[in-house]
Amino acid sequence: MKRSMSHTTKLVLLLFIIALQNTALASGTSKKLNIVTTVSPITNMVQNIGGIHVNVTGIVPDGIDSHTFEPIPSDIKILQAADIIIVNGLDLELPTLILAEKVKNPKTSILQLGNHALKEEDWQYDFSFPREHGHPNPHLWLNIELVMRYAEIIKDNLIAFDPINKKSYLENTTIYLAKLKKLDQAIFKCVETIPPNNRKLVTYHDSFAYFAPRYGMTVIAAIQPSDFSEPGPQEVISIIKQIKKTGVPAIFGSEVFPSKVMEQIAREANVKFIDQLSDDELPAPPNHSFIGMMVNNMTIMTKALGGNPTCMASIDASNIAF
């Protein structure tokens, strides 16, 4: 009798454990997805859409030039453990992609957002990314319309991989898209406050090739050559002449690309040099987010070009809980 009761108890406990596991799966509390990303803006987008159901590891540190970034040995284990690898694409992360293809789990998919968000005929080639080199300008995320496409693509892929948490991914995406739409509208308002003759950009690195046509601005020069070196004397002279001719009041660099050449160009052309724009480095808390980065960029850019920087005052740069 005692032995029979023992078996019965074990069976009841086993059934109870199975029931708990099924309940956890049904309520969406299953194991979190392990997602590996690259640049910080992409990392932050995935965090906001995935929310509490994902662990996201970005392997390109803030403040590092994403074009010249080379993965380190410790990144191998990170890539091997990934359920999904999400990158920008358009050849931005080639060394990382090559490594990922070699070491990842065969079942792990690699999602290249830019390649899905934009048709090849719409890829931009320019001074920093000449067509003859075969690598397009990859900085799609500075155009918020394209970021909205990124958000939809991320959401669809998370749902396909983790349908149990579909409701949460849909809710997060709805919230995030609403924030992006307000940001997009605010950028248009910022540019409208800038005098028409000042709606021109001279940057060190040509990150604004997709931003400028969206918002009614023109990129008139990028200082950094396509091989990511410093420009030569003849290039510097040519850029100074171009700045003087166009009458642009300020030129822009960033902390990621410190350049004494830009300071020299600004002095020679008699314009302001602003070294605080960011194409992929997120600001410090409390606005440590992609949206926060864009708010900072537009506040700085609008003020330097003679516009009204309060255009960004009402934008919510907070993250969705993750």
Secondary structure, DSSP 4 states (H G I P E B T S, - for coil): -HHHHHHHHHHHHHHHHHHHHHHHHHTT-SPPEEEEE-SHHHHHHHHHHHGGGEEEEE-S-TTS-TTT----THHHHHHHT-SEEEE--TTTTHHHHHHHHHHS-TT-EEEEHHHHHS-GGG----SSS-GGGT-----GGGSHHHHHHHHHHHHHHHHHH-GGGHHHHHHHHHHHHHHHHHHHHHHHHHHHHS-GGG-EEEESS---TTHHHHHT-EEEEE-S-TTSSPPPHHHHHHHHHHHHHHT-SEEE-BTTB--HHHHHHHHHHT-EEE----SSPPPSTTS-SHHHHHHHHHHHHHHHTTS-GGGGTT---PPPP-
